[in-house]
Amino acid sequence: MNARRRTVLAAGAAGAAALATGCGSSDGDGGDDASPTPSAPGDATGGAELARTGDIPVGGGTIFKERKIVVTQPTEGDFKAFSAVCTHASCLVSTVSDGTINCPCHGSKFSITDAAVEAGPATRPLPAEEISVSGGAIRLG
């Protein structure tokens, strides 16, 4: 094999390897960061304060895009938290209305009560997130 052909083949192999590496994912699922960094110090009741209870509407919810979390209040005083990453295509949900958490990408809807799928194409509920509620504060963890 001549030197010119070897150079072209070597360059092609290196390019293919770089392309395969660039298309990969560091965690494989495109979902939540496994170790979120709190924005404020926690206390004995939980992690960083996410919101005040008065910030979450009864029968609705609030999406915290930077944390990839949605907090809902299905009934007065009952707070729930779920991942804001849609289980269908990993888009972030965008609204909470009419009792559902809504994904803008393909129209999936999830219940504000338990994140069960109300309308597809998603087939799995949003994963629950751990929160604590104390003294009017909703905290992660």
C-alpha positions in Angstrom: 0.0 0.0 0.0 1.4 3.4 -0.9 2.1 6.1 1.6 -0.6 8.4 0.2 -3.3 5.7 0.6 -2.2 4.9 4.2 -2.4 8.6 5.1 -6.0 8.9 3.7 -7.1 5.7 5.5 -5.5 6.8 8.8 -7.2 10.2 8.6 -10.5 8.6 7.9 -10.2 6.2 10.8 -9.3 9.1 13.2 -12.2 11.2 11.9 -14.6 8.3 12.5 -13.3 7.8 16.0 -13.7 11.5 16.8 -17.2 11.5 15.4 -18.2 8.5 17.5 -16.8 10.1 20.6 -18.5 13.4 19.9 -21.9 11.7 19.5 -21.7 9.9 22.8 -23.2 10.9 26.1 -21.5 11.2 29.4 -24.3 9.5 31.3 -26.3 7.8 28.5 -29.8 8.9 29.5 -29.8 12.7 28.8 -31.7 13.1 32.1 -31.1 14.8 35.4 -27.7 15.6 36.8 -27.0 13.0 39.4 -25.6 15.5 41.9 -27.3 18.9 41.8 -25.5 21.8 43.5 -27.6 23.6 46.0 -28.0 27.3 45.5 -28.3 28.0 49.2 -27.2 26.2 52.3 -29.6 23.7 53.8 -30.7 23.3 57.4 -31.9 20.4 59.6 -35.2 20.3 57.7 -33.7 19.5 54.3 -31.6 20.9 51.5 -31.6 24.2 49.7 -34.9 26.2 49.7 -36.6 25.7 46.4 -39.7 27.9 47.0 -42.2 29.1 49.5 -45.4 27.2 49.9 -47.4 30.3 48.8 -45.5 30.3 45.4 -47.1 27.0 44.3 -50.7 27.4 43.2 -53.4 25.0 44.6 -54.4 22.7 41.8 -51.3 23.6 39.8 -47.6 23.8 40.0 -44.3 25.6 39.3 -41.5 24.4 37.1 -37.9 25.1 38.3 -36.1 24.8 34.9 -32.6 25.3 36.4 -33.2 22.4 38.8 -35.2 20.3 36.3 -37.9 19.9 39.0 -41.6 20.6 39.0 -43.4 21.1 42.3 -47.2 20.7 42.4 -49.9 21.3 45.0 -52.8 19.0 43.9 -54.8 20.0 47.0 -54.2 22.7 49.6 -51.1 21.8 51.7 -50.2 18.6 49.7 -47.0 19.3 47.9 -45.4 16.9 45.3 -42.2 17.1 43.3 -41.2 15.3 40.1 -38.5 15.5 37.5 -39.2 18.1 34.9 -37.6 15.9 32.2 -40.1 14.2 30.1 -39.8 10.4 30.0 -40.5 10.3 26.3 -37.7 12.3 24.7 -36.0 14.1 27.6 -37.5 17.5 26.8 -38.2 19.8 29.8 -41.8 20.2 30.6 -43.0 23.7 30.1 -46.4 24.3 31.7 -48.7 23.1 34.5 -52.4 23.6 33.7 -55.7 21.9 34.0 -54.4 19.3 36.4 -51.5 18.2 34.2 -47.8 18.8 33.7 -47.3 19.4 30.0 -44.4 18.7 27.7 -44.1 20.9 24.6 -42.1 18.6 22.4 -44.7 15.9 21.6 -47.7 16.7 23.8 -47.2 14.3 26.7 -49.2 15.2 29.8 -48.6 14.0 33.4 -50.9 14.1 36.4 -50.0 16.8 39.0 -51.0 14.2 41.7 -48.6 11.3 41.0 -47.0 12.2 37.6 -48.8 9.3 35.9 -49.1 9.6 32.1 -52.4 11.3 31.2 -51.6 11.6 27.5 -48.7 10.1 25.4 -46.5 9.5 23.6 -44.7 9.1 27.0 -45.4 5.7 28.6 -43.7 6.2 31.9 -44.5 8.7 34.7 -42.2 11.4 35.7 -39.9 10.2 38.5 -40.6 11.5 41.9 -38.2 13.9 43.6 -37.7 14.2 47.3 -38.8 17.5 49.0 -39.6 18.5 52.6 -42.0 21.2 53.6 -41.5 23.1 56.9 -42.3 26.6 58.1 -43.6 27.7 54.7 -40.5 26.5 52.9 -40.2 23.8 50.3 -36.7 22.3 50.4 -34.9 19.8 48.2 -34.2 16.4 49.9 
